[in-house]
Amino acid sequence: MDAINMEEDFSLPSELLELCSEDTKERTTKLSLNKYSSALKKMTITANSVAKVVKDRIFSAAFHPCSSSLLLAAGDKLGKVGLWNLGADWGDDGVLLFEPHTRPVGCMAFSTVHPSQLLILSYDGSLRCMDVEKAVFDDNGYGGLSEYELKRLENIKQNQAFLSSINLLQATEDLKRSTRRKCSQKGLRSQPSVKEVLPVRKSQRLQNKAAEVWTLPPEPRGTLVFEESHRDKKPAGPLLMDAINMEEDFSLPSELLELCSEDTKERTTKLSLNKYSSALKKMTITANSVAKVVKDRIFSAAFHPCSSSLLLAAGDKLGKVGLWNLGADWGDDGVLLFEPHTRPVGCMAFSTVHPSQLLILSYDGSLRCMDVEKAVFDDDLTPEAPVRRSSLRRPVAPKRLCYSPVITENSKKKKTKSPIEKNAEKKQVKDEDATKNSVVEPTSNGYGGLSEYELKRLENIKQNQAFLSSINLLQATEDLKRSTRRKCSQKGLRSQPSVKEVLPVRKSQRLQNKAAEVWTLPPEPRGTLVFEESHRDKKPAGPLLMDAINMEEDFSLPSELLELCSEDTKERTTKLSLNKYSSALKKMTITANSVAKVVKDRIFSAAFHPCSSSLLLAAGDKLGKVGLWNLGADWGDDGVLLFEPHTRPVGCMAFSTVHPSQLLTLSYDGSLRCMDVEKAVFDDVYNISDGLKTFAFLSHDCSTLVVGNWFGEVAIVDRRTPGNSHESIHPIDPKTLRCVSVHPLQMQYFAVAESRVVGIYDSRRLKKTKSEPVSQLTGHTLSITSAYFSPSTGNRVLTTCMDNYIRIYDTSLVSSNAPLLKSVRHDMQTGRWLSKLSAVWDPKQEDCFVVGSMMRPRRVQVFHESGKHLHTFTDEENLNTVLSVTALHPTRNALLGGNASGRVHVFS
């Protein structure tokens, strides 16, 4: 037991032996639960009770049973074991470190019979006993084990010795190696790779040489272009058929020429299906019929039509072409390899007229003819004919769009020709006739013996390409796409022109005869890199002026806005039948004038003003801005005014039902403000450091609010009380809450969307500690996005959950568990860049609700509480994005939807 953290002559302290030999007695009396909890609460930790006992990750640990002092052991990933006596002065603050193993110490335990013995088991296959009395790690003495355990360990040891004696692992590996399938070794031979011998690296410090000064390269400017590197293309002209897998003086075998020149006859009789199937079944494969023909991935292959022997060709990714004659003895097992190209051989075919010719096409832009008779790869595939397919493509000059390239203005005018011009035309016609006659007879050095039909086909292809280039079809297609591409609405906020920073002109120091700057590398960072999310400074507490940031400084709120906000509002009292309600929904449409950019970033909340003479709405975005939009108004940016009362997302907003000129907005920055149009200020209602999420009115006069935060608490806020603090705060959920909703009639009840359950609480029974709900809405399997009471009676609660279900619960009777009426499946997976979908009730028709959708084409859907789908709002021209935030007008047939770019779409 040599402590590796101490000197070599260090011996174990006598106090350690006394502790380990101490008489230990177990506690026989069992504490009650209250006393046990009290004992746990009294346990504390200090700086002296934290120490590094081992060097790496701890895998196991154990307390010694002595009661006079705290002695413990720990084992780490590297096989080290540490002993720590809290408060001792020997070792490193009472720590001694030993190394009995080489791999993780997975388990350890002190012996109950001999407390001075610690049994340690490691992943290296050894079980040792640390005996403090003997000061050794013994692998034979298992102190305190029963006879059965000792016998079991002995059996394990004998089995390990037996397996080692018969070398079972080696035998298993040999068996696998012997039964492993091997690839065929026929064909091309692999060349032994020559390993590059690098020079021995010598230290400049030991050679008494000055250290080299490394200078940083200049900062790159401009656009970084990645160019795909290819090998150089083969030169134009014929290439000799030199087999690269053979010696330099190797010549093509005469048997190959005989095979390629063999008279081939096609099978004229067609086999019946049964005979064809029988012929297929007789086809087999052997080890001799597998060979490596090329060096890389095969892109194309073809059989030669000769019948006396099997001759085939294959082209690979590197531009190489291999010929293989099965059973031949020339080449590498009948394989000859050539390199006519530098990029993949995409297509190949043997000529049916001249079987000794193989046409090969490559991605490098070359088409070559392998002629076995001439022993060359010829790229001059063009006879002396009118069709000239040069390897260098001539660019076609762009022309204007005209669908008749033959008829031009010059052709419409008849012009008398002179006798000289007529004679020249006759001569040209004779030359063309002679050329056509020469095309019919295939030449030996052109096109590999193509027939008249194939030559005519090539001529048609050339004419078609010329026609398509003349009418500029690709440009016309692009122009058509550009003209029909959907554009976002340009109404609302205007984008500010960005000022481009003008960088100073970079001058060369070498041309100015200046010495180069020496850049030194920064020191290597140490410690933990911490990423802190930066937020803008919060707005100061107190009232803020309603200054529209999208208008001039001397801009004042228009009088029409105050008139609208002060308008007497009356709710619709008559409830429509389902058929009439569906008919009213179908009449609602959207136009280009009812889409506008109201805020600058993603919309988190939106609301309609209850006035009926005009459509006035508000929206809050991710950056804390609030936008007001009056459809059809001429003030602001197309009726849009933008304010900035917050600095973080506006998660919730609502117009006061008693004072419609007041809009309450809540932000994640911890502030709840009231936008008062009459006073032209944003009053400070409630303010904490951070983390407000949602609110709802807790009284009919909108003076009392229930406010929820990210920390799972609800606060009761009375606006009549001076200041911006709460009356009381109550913990609800230990994790978080996302939505609160107040019962419209019995306003002492409010619903809270917690982690995976919706709780209904009584505001009169809230406690300072954990409050118990009077009713729970269960059945959700993932986090709940929202939960809302039905707007008129509160007999239903509508919940939206990330498990892709919208649920409707019956809350007509406030019981412990509200029954589930209906579940509607709906895709809620919006991702991180869109606001979460939330289903909301229609305040005019409390048994119907609306929700955005992820389906294409983009849409907003309306459902009945029974789950029946009533209507879908779509428009291919004006609705092309996901409307995550939706709201319905309280008095008019109007629907708004907000997207992730700050635009609001209104159906009316």
WORAWO-V136374 format. One record per pair of residues at least 4 apart in sequence whose C-alpha atoms are under 6 Angstrom apart, sorted by sequence separation. I is the first residue (numbers start at 1). J is the second residue. If there is no record, write none. Layout:
i:I j:J
i:I j:J
This chain:
i:76 j:80
i:89 j:93
i:90 j:94
i:91 j:95
i:111 j:115
i:122 j:126
i:131 j:135
i:145 j:149
i:176 j:180
i:205 j:209
i:271 j:275
i:316 j:320
i:329 j:333
i:330 j:334
i:331 j:335
i:351 j:355
i:362 j:366
i:371 j:375
i:450 j:454
i:481 j:485
i:510 j:514
i:621 j:625
i:634 j:638
i:635 j:639
i:636 j:640
i:656 j:660
i:667 j:671
i:676 j:680
i:709 j:713
i:743 j:747
i:754 j:758
i:767 j:771
i:790 j:794
i:801 j:805
i:830 j:834
i:842 j:846
i:864 j:868
i:875 j:879
i:899 j:903
i:31 j:36
i:75 j:80
i:89 j:94
i:91 j:96
i:110 j:115
i:131 j:136
i:163 j:168
i:204 j:209
i:271 j:276
i:315 j:320
i:329 j:334
i:331 j:336
i:350 j:355
i:371 j:376
i:468 j:473
i:509 j:514
i:576 j:581
i:620 j:625
i:634 j:639
i:636 j:641
i:655 j:660
i:676 j:681
i:697 j:702
i:699 j:704
i:708 j:713
i:742 j:747
i:753 j:758
i:766 j:771
i:789 j:794
i:863 j:868
i:889 j:894
i:898 j:903
i:75 j:81
i:88 j:94
i:111 j:117
i:121 j:127
i:130 j:136
i:315 j:321
i:328 j:334
i:351 j:357
i:361 j:367
i:370 j:376
i:620 j:626
i:633 j:639
i:656 j:662
i:666 j:672
i:675 j:681
i:698 j:704
i:708 j:714
i:743 j:749
i:752 j:758
i:790 j:796
i:800 j:806
i:842 j:848
i:853 j:859
i:863 j:869
i:888 j:894
i:898 j:904
i:64 j:71
i:74 j:81
i:120 j:127
i:130 j:137
i:304 j:311
i:314 j:321
i:350 j:357
i:360 j:367
i:370 j:377
i:442 j:449
i:609 j:616
i:619 j:626
i:655 j:662
i:665 j:672
i:675 j:682
i:698 j:705
i:707 j:714
i:743 j:750
i:752 j:759
i:789 j:796
i:799 j:806
i:811 j:818
i:842 j:849
i:853 j:860
i:863 j:870
i:888 j:895
i:897 j:904
i:64 j:72
i:74 j:82
i:110 j:118
i:120 j:128
i:129 j:137
i:304 j:312
i:314 j:322
i:350 j:358
i:360 j:368
i:369 j:377
i:609 j:617
i:619 j:627
i:655 j:663
i:665 j:673
i:674 j:682
i:697 j:705
i:707 j:715
i:742 j:750
i:751 j:759
i:789 j:797
i:799 j:807
i:810 j:818
i:841 j:849
i:852 j:860
i:862 j:870
i:887 j:895
i:897 j:905
i:63 j:72
i:73 j:82
i:85 j:94
i:109 j:118
i:119 j:128
i:128 j:137
i:129 j:138
i:303 j:312
i:313 j:322
i:325 j:334
i:349 j:358
i:359 j:368
i:368 j:377
i:369 j:378
i:608 j:617
i:618 j:627
i:630 j:639
i:654 j:663
i:664 j:673
i:673 j:682
i:674 j:683
i:696 j:705
i:706 j:715
i:717 j:726
i:741 j:750
i:751 j:760
i:788 j:797
i:798 j:807
i:810 j:819
i:840 j:849
i:851 j:860
i:862 j:871
i:887 j:896
i:896 j:905
i:62 j:72
i:73 j:83
i:84 j:94
i:109 j:119
i:119 j:129
i:128 j:138
i:302 j:312
i:313 j:323
i:324 j:334
i:349 j:359
i:359 j:369
i:368 j:378
i:607 j:617
i:618 j:628
i:629 j:639
i:654 j:664
i:664 j:674
i:673 j:683
i:696 j:706
i:706 j:716
i:716 j:726
i:717 j:727
i:741 j:751
i:750 j:760
i:788 j:798
i:798 j:808
i:809 j:819
i:840 j:850
i:851 j:861
i:861 j:871
i:886 j:896
i:896 j:906
i:62 j:73
i:72 j:83
i:84 j:95
i:108 j:119
i:118 j:129
i:128 j:139
i:302 j:313
i:312 j:323
i:324 j:335
i:348 j:359
i:358 j:369
i:368 j:379
i:607 j:618
i:617 j:628
i:629 j:640
i:653 j:664
i:663 j:674
i:673 j:684
i:695 j:706
i:705 j:716
i:716 j:727
i:740 j:751
i:750 j:761
i:787 j:798
i:797 j:808
i:809 j:820
i:839 j:850
i:850 j:861
i:861 j:872
i:886 j:897
i:895 j:906
i:61 j:73
i:72 j:84
i:83 j:95
i:108 j:120
i:118 j:130
i:301 j:313
i:312 j:324
i:323 j:335
i:348 j:360
i:358 j:370
i:440 j:452
i:606 j:618
i:617 j:629
i:628 j:640
i:653 j:665
i:663 j:675
i:673 j:685
i:695 j:707
i:705 j:717
i:716 j:728
i:740 j:752
i:749 j:761
i:761 j:773
i:787 j:799
i:797 j:809
i:809 j:821
i:839 j:851
i:850 j:862
i:860 j:872
i:885 j:897
i:895 j:907
i:61 j:74
i:71 j:84
i:83 j:96
i:117 j:130
i:301 j:314
i:311 j:324
i:323 j:336
i:357 j:370
i:606 j:619
i:616 j:629
i:628 j:641
i:662 j:675
i:672 j:685
i:694 j:707
i:704 j:717
i:715 j:728
i:739 j:752
i:749 j:762
i:760 j:773
i:761 j:774
i:786 j:799
i:796 j:809
i:808 j:821
i:849 j:862
i:860 j:873
i:885 j:898
i:894 j:907
i:60 j:74
i:71 j:85
i:82 j:96
i:107 j:121
i:117 j:131
i:300 j:314
i:311 j:325
i:322 j:336
i:347 j:361
i:357 j:371
i:605 j:619
i:616 j:630
i:627 j:641
i:652 j:666
i:662 j:676
i:672 j:686
i:694 j:708
i:704 j:718
i:715 j:729
i:739 j:753
i:748 j:762
i:759 j:773
i:760 j:774
i:786 j:800
i:796 j:810
i:808 j:822
i:849 j:863
i:859 j:873
i:883 j:897
i:894 j:908
i:60 j:75
i:70 j:85
i:82 j:97
i:116 j:131
i:300 j:315
i:310 j:325
i:322 j:337
i:346 j:361
i:356 j:371
i:605 j:620
i:615 j:630
i:627 j:642
i:661 j:676
i:671 j:686
i:693 j:708
i:714 j:729
i:738 j:753
i:748 j:763
i:760 j:775
i:785 j:800
i:796 j:811
i:807 j:822
i:848 j:863
i:859 j:874
i:883 j:898
i:884 j:899
i:893 j:908
i:59 j:75
i:70 j:86
i:81 j:97
i:105 j:121
i:106 j:122
i:116 j:132
i:299 j:315
i:310 j:326
i:321 j:337
i:345 j:361
i:346 j:362
i:356 j:372
i:604 j:620
i:615 j:631
i:626 j:642
i:650 j:666
i:651 j:667
i:661 j:677
i:671 j:687
i:693 j:709
i:703 j:719
i:714 j:730
i:737 j:753
i:759 j:775
i:784 j:800
i:785 j:801
i:795 j:811
i:807 j:823
i:848 j:864
i:883 j:899
i:58 j:75
i:59 j:76
i:81 j:98
i:105 j:122
i:298 j:315
i:299 j:316
i:321 j:338
i:345 j:362
i:603 j:620
i:604 j:621
i:626 j:643
i:650 j:667
i:670 j:687
i:692 j:709
i:713 j:730
i:737 j:754
i:759 j:776
i:784 j:801
i:795 j:812
i:806 j:823
i:848 j:865
i:882 j:899
i:58 j:76
i:80 j:98
i:104 j:122
i:298 j:316
i:320 j:338
i:344 j:362
i:603 j:621
i:625 j:643
i:649 j:667
i:670 j:688
i:691 j:709
i:713 j:731
i:758 j:776
i:783 j:801
i:806 j:824
i:847 j:865
i:57 j:76
i:80 j:99
i:104 j:123
i:297 j:316
i:320 j:339
i:344 j:363
i:602 j:621
i:625 j:644
i:649 j:668
i:670 j:689
i:691 j:710
i:713 j:732
i:758 j:777
i:783 j:802
i:805 j:824
i:56 j:76
i:57 j:77
i:103 j:123
i:296 j:316
i:297 j:317
i:343 j:363
i:601 j:621
i:602 j:622
i:648 j:668
i:670 j:690
i:712 j:732
i:757 j:777
i:782 j:802
i:805 j:825
i:56 j:77
i:103 j:124
i:296 j:317
i:343 j:364
i:601 j:622
i:648 j:669
i:669 j:690
i:670 j:691
i:712 j:733
i:757 j:778
i:782 j:803
i:804 j:825
i:805 j:826
i:79 j:101
i:319 j:341
i:624 j:646
i:670 j:692
i:712 j:734
i:804 j:826
i:858 j:880
i:79 j:102
i:319 j:342
i:624 j:647
i:668 j:691
i:712 j:735
i:804 j:827
i:858 j:881
i:78 j:102
i:79 j:103
i:318 j:342
i:319 j:343
i:623 j:647
i:624 j:648
i:668 j:692
i:712 j:736
i:756 j:780
i:804 j:828
i:78 j:103
i:79 j:104
i:318 j:343
i:319 j:344
i:623 j:648
i:624 j:649
i:711 j:736
i:712 j:737
i:78 j:104
i:79 j:105
i:318 j:344
i:319 j:345
i:623 j:649
i:624 j:650
i:710 j:736
i:756 j:782
i:802 j:828
i:77 j:104
i:317 j:344
i:622 j:649
i:756 j:783
i:54 j:82
i:76 j:104
i:294 j:322
i:316 j:344
i:599 j:627
i:621 j:649
i:755 j:783
i:53 j:82
i:76 j:105
i:293 j:322
i:316 j:345
i:598 j:627
i:621 j:650
i:75 j:105
i:315 j:345
i:620 j:650
i:113 j:144
i:852 j:883
i:852 j:884
i:111 j:144
i:753 j:786
i:753 j:787
i:687 j:724
i:686 j:724
i:730 j:768
i:800 j:838
i:685 j:724
i:686 j:725
i:731 j:770
i:775 j:815
i:775 j:816
i:776 j:817
i:777 j:818
i:24 j:66
i:264 j:306
i:569 j:611
i:651 j:693
i:652 j:694
i:774 j:816
i:775 j:817
i:658 j:701
i:824 j:867
i:694 j:739
i:696 j:741
i:60 j:106
i:300 j:346
i:605 j:651
i:743 j:789
i:842 j:888
i:844 j:890
i:59 j:106
i:60 j:107
i:299 j:346
i:300 j:347
i:604 j:651
i:605 j:652
i:739 j:786
i:741 j:788
i:837 j:884
i:843 j:890
i:698 j:747
i:835 j:884
i:385 j:435
i:744 j:794
i:743 j:794
i:791 j:843
i:385 j:439
i:791 j:846
i:790 j:846
i:383 j:446
i:382 j:446
i:381 j:446
i:382 j:447
i:381 j:447
i:834 j:900
i:403 j:471
i:402 j:471
i:401 j:471
i:399 j:470
i:401 j:472
i:5 j:97
i:245 j:337
i:550 j:642
i:3 j:96
i:4 j:97
i:243 j:336
i:244 j:337
i:548 j:641
i:549 j:642
i:3 j:97
i:4 j:98
i:243 j:337
i:244 j:338
i:548 j:642
i:549 j:643
i:3 j:98
i:20 j:115
i:21 j:116
i:243 j:338
i:260 j:355
i:261 j:356
i:548 j:643
i:565 j:660
i:566 j:661
i:20 j:116
i:260 j:356
i:565 j:661
i:187 j:291
i:188 j:292
i:492 j:596
i:493 j:597
i:186 j:291
i:187 j:292
i:491 j:596
i:492 j:597
i:187 j:293
i:492 j:598
i:233 j:342
i:538 j:647
i:1 j:135
i:241 j:375
i:546 j:680
i:1 j:136
i:241 j:376
i:546 j:681
i:240 j:376
i:545 j:681
i:239 j:376
i:544 j:681
i:239 j:377
i:544 j:682
i:238 j:377
i:543 j:682
i:238 j:378
i:543 j:683
i:238 j:379
i:543 j:684
i:237 j:379
i:542 j:684
i:188 j:332
i:493 j:637
i:187 j:332
i:492 j:637
i:187 j:333
i:492 j:638
i:187 j:335
i:492 j:640
i:610 j:890
i:608 j:889
i:603 j:898
i:603 j:900
i:602 j:900
i:602 j:901
i:603 j:902
i:601 j:901
i:602 j:902
i:601 j:902
i:600 j:902
i:215 j:518
i:216 j:519
i:599 j:902
i:215 j:519
i:598 j:902
i:597 j:902
i:598 j:903
i:597 j:903
i:596 j:903
i:596 j:904
i:595 j:904
i:595 j:905
i:594 j:906
i:590 j:907
i:589 j:907
i:572 j:891
i:588 j:907
i:589 j:908
i:571 j:891
i:588 j:908
